[in-house]
Amino acid sequence: MEKIKINSEYITLGQFLKYANIVSSGGMVKAVLQDTKIHVNDILEARRGKKLYPGDKIVVKGIGDYRIGS
């Protein structure tokens, strides 16, 4: 499981996808959310504005498992 460190209270799922190098630009986020199953704390999520807090677990199917850290 890879840890993604943030320096703020939370980040959005769209920002996370960029921080984790899953997408190279913000424009690609919508396509990835439509084509890839992403679970946040074991719940399927497709909203790019979903807030992620330290301790949250993100599973991107076919890519990897991540945890938000502070």
C-alpha positions as CSV (number, residue, x, y, z in Angstrom):
1,M,0.0,0.0,0.0
2,E,1.4,3.3,-1.1
3,K,1.0,6.3,1.3
4,I,0.1,9.7,-0.2
5,K,1.1,12.6,2.1
6,I,-1.0,15.7,2.2
7,N,-0.3,19.1,3.9
8,S,-3.9,20.2,4.2
9,E,-7.0,19.0,6.1
10,Y,-8.2,17.1,3.0
11,I,-7.8,16.7,-0.8
12,T,-10.4,15.8,-3.4
13,L,-10.4,12.5,-5.3
14,G,-9.4,14.4,-8.4
15,Q,-6.4,15.9,-6.7
16,F,-5.5,12.5,-5.3
17,L,-5.4,11.0,-8.8
18,K,-2.9,13.6,-9.8
19,Y,-0.8,13.3,-6.6
20,A,-0.6,9.5,-7.1
21,N,0.4,10.0,-10.7
22,I,-2.6,8.0,-12.0
23,V,-3.5,10.9,-14.3
24,S,-1.1,13.5,-15.8
25,S,-3.7,16.3,-15.9
26,G,-6.9,17.4,-14.3
27,G,-8.7,16.9,-17.7
28,M,-8.1,13.2,-17.5
29,V,-9.8,12.7,-14.1
30,K,-13.3,12.5,-15.5
31,A,-12.4,9.8,-18.0
32,V,-10.6,7.7,-15.3
33,L,-13.5,8.0,-12.9
34,Q,-15.9,6.8,-15.7
35,D,-13.6,3.9,-16.8
36,T,-12.0,2.7,-13.6
37,K,-13.6,1.4,-10.4
38,I,-12.3,3.4,-7.4
39,H,-13.2,2.5,-3.8
40,V,-12.8,4.9,-0.9
41,N,-12.9,3.1,2.4
42,D,-14.5,0.1,0.6
43,I,-17.3,2.2,-1.0
44,L,-17.4,2.7,-4.8
45,E,-16.8,6.3,-5.6
46,A,-17.1,8.3,-8.8
47,R,-17.2,11.9,-7.6
48,R,-14.0,13.8,-8.3
49,G,-14.9,16.3,-5.6
50,K,-15.1,13.5,-2.9
51,K,-13.1,14.8,0.1
52,L,-10.3,12.5,1.3
53,Y,-8.9,12.8,4.8
54,P,-5.7,11.4,6.5
55,G,-6.4,7.7,7.2
56,D,-8.7,7.2,4.2
57,K,-8.0,4.1,2.1
58,I,-8.3,4.3,-1.7
59,V,-8.3,1.2,-4.0
60,V,-7.9,1.9,-7.7
61,K,-8.8,-1.3,-9.6
62,G,-5.9,-2.6,-11.7
63,I,-3.5,0.2,-10.4
64,G,-3.0,-0.1,-6.7
65,D,-3.9,0.5,-3.0
66,Y,-3.3,3.9,-1.3
67,R,-3.6,5.5,2.1
68,I,-3.9,9.2,2.7
69,G,-1.3,10.4,5.3
70,S,-0.5,13.7,6.9
